[in-house]
Amino acid sequence: QVQLVESGGGSVQAGGSLRLSCTMSSLNRVKFGYMSWFRQAPGKEREGVAAIDGDGKIAHAESVKGRFAISRDNPRNTLYLQMNNLKPEDTAMYYCAAAPVSGVFPGNALIPDEYRIWGQGTQVTVS
């Protein structure tokens, strides 16, 4: 069984920064393909923020390009999202998600339905 645990959320003023982390744990040595960040604001659908595959190929949503950066530390089984120049519209619950190797077509890396393994989320509030 695989578990994803997010941390690093909080409340910041516009223009501030936060760094989210997602730690993966499993009973077996699981190798993931795409690992991604999604977010969901109240009353809105879950949307893809950024994704990174096992080879380091990255996709970002247009709304966060130049402000957010995704990275992963495979030996530590940890996914990160560095968020800079935060805006009020970035306020949402942020979730990490993972897929097995070759489990997601690269063009679909930011589509929530492509993922079956999810964390519980961490709240980000920008005022």
C-alpha positions in Angstrom: 0.0 0.0 0.0 1.3 3.4 -0.9 0.8 6.5 1.2 1.4 10.2 0.2 1.6 12.8 2.9 1.7 16.5 2.0 3.1 19.3 4.2 4.3 22.9 4.0 1.0 24.7 3.4 0.0 27.8 5.3 -1.2 31.4 5.1 0.9 34.0 3.3 0.5 37.4 1.9 0.5 38.0 -1.8 4.0 38.0 -3.2 5.2 35.5 -0.6 6.6 32.0 -1.0 5.8 28.6 0.2 7.4 25.2 -0.4 5.2 22.1 -0.4 6.5 18.6 0.2 5.0 15.3 -0.5 6.5 12.2 1.1 5.8 8.8 -0.2 5.9 5.6 1.8 5.0 2.1 0.8 5.4 -1.4 2.1 7.1 -2.4 -1.1 9.7 -0.6 -3.1 7.5 1.2 -5.6 8.9 3.1 -8.5 6.7 5.9 -9.7 6.4 7.5 -13.1 4.7 10.8 -13.1 4.3 12.6 -9.7 2.2 15.7 -9.7 0.6 18.5 -7.8 -3.0 19.4 -8.1 -5.1 22.0 -6.4 -8.8 22.6 -5.7 -10.4 25.8 -4.6 -13.9 25.9 -3.0 -16.6 25.5 -5.7 -14.1 24.7 -8.4 -12.8 21.5 -10.1 -9.5 20.0 -9.2 -6.8 21.3 -11.6 -3.3 20.3 -12.5 -0.5 22.5 -11.3 2.7 20.8 -12.2 4.0 17.3 -13.0 7.3 15.6 -13.2 8.2 12.1 -14.5 10.9 9.8 -13.4 13.3 11.2 -16.0 12.7 14.8 -14.9 10.4 15.8 -17.7 8.2 18.6 -16.4 4.9 20.1 -17.2 3.4 23.3 -15.6 0.0 24.8 -15.9 0.1 28.2 -17.7 -1.2 30.0 -14.6 1.9 29.1 -12.6 4.7 29.1 -15.1 7.5 31.3 -14.0 6.3 31.3 -10.4 6.1 27.6 -9.3 8.7 24.9 -9.7 8.3 21.2 -9.2 11.1 18.8 -8.3 11.5 15.4 -6.9 14.2 13.6 -4.8 13.9 10.0 -5.8 16.2 8.5 -3.1 14.2 10.3 -0.4 10.9 9.5 -2.1 9.9 13.2 -1.8 8.1 15.5 -4.2 8.4 19.3 -3.9 6.6 22.4 -5.1 8.3 25.7 -4.7 5.8 28.5 -5.0 6.9 32.1 -5.4 5.1 35.3 -6.0 1.9 33.8 -4.7 -1.4 35.4 -5.7 -4.8 35.3 -4.0 -6.0 33.1 -6.8 -3.5 30.4 -5.8 -5.6 29.8 -2.6 -6.7 26.2 -2.6 -6.1 22.8 -1.1 -3.0 21.3 -2.8 -2.7 17.6 -3.4 0.1 15.4 -4.6 -0.6 12.4 -6.8 1.4 9.6 -8.2 1.2 7.1 -11.0 3.2 4.0 -11.8 5.8 4.0 -14.5 4.2 4.4 -17.9 0.9 4.9 -16.2 0.2 8.4 -17.6 0.6 9.6 -21.2 2.9 12.7 -21.1 0.2 14.8 -22.7 -2.2 13.9 -19.9 0.1 14.5 -16.9 -2.0 17.4 -15.6 -5.3 15.5 -15.8 -6.6 14.4 -12.3 -8.4 11.3 -13.6 -5.0 9.8 -14.8 -4.0 9.3 -11.2 -5.1 6.7 -8.6 -2.8 7.5 -5.7 -3.5 10.7 -3.8 -2.5 12.5 -0.6 -4.9 14.1 1.8 -3.9 17.7 0.8 -2.4 20.7 2.4 -4.1 24.1 2.5 -2.6 27.2 0.9 -4.2 30.6 1.6 -2.9 33.8 0.0 -4.3 37.1 1.1 
